Amino acid sequence: MAEQPRVNPSEYVTVEIYDQLYHLSGQDPEHIRELAARVDAKMRAVAAQGHTADSLRVAVLAALNLADELSQAAAADPRLGHARAVTLRGLLDEVLDERKSAS
């Protein structure tokens, strides 16, 4: 896999998702904030409906819900779905890398 270029720490955006802070980078900080808010809202909705307090399970169920929404969007306009998948995949990779570093 190709190595990602390093980003200046001043280019990071700090967001809060499900009561956890994440430092993410990207070309459009406002878009990152909007995505983080959407993920946070989805996780809270899943948690409110479920019987688990395990944040990892909540995250996986939220990811499945978002993947379903993405799949439906891709069926309507494949180019839109692909672009959204690339953006979400990049953010997910950053969050997972940060989680590994914190462990």
Stockholm file with secondary structure:
# STOCKHOLM 1.0

chainA/1-103         MAEQPRVNPSEYVTVEIYDQLYHLSGQDPEHIRELAARVDAKMRAVAAQGHTADSLRVAVLAALNLADELSQAAAADPRLGHARAVTLRGLLDEVLDERKSAS
#=GR chainA/1-103 SS CCCCCCCCGGGEEEEEETTEEEEEECSCHHHHHHHHHHHHHHHHHHHHHSSCCCHHHHHHHHHHHHHHHHHHHHHHCHHHHHHHHHHHHHHHHHHHHHHHHHC
#=GC SS_cons         CCCCCCCCGGGEEEEEETTEEEEEECSCHHHHHHHHHHHHHHHHHHHHHSSCCCHHHHHHHHHHHHHHHHHHHHHHCHHHHHHHHHHHHHHHHHHHHHHHHHC
//
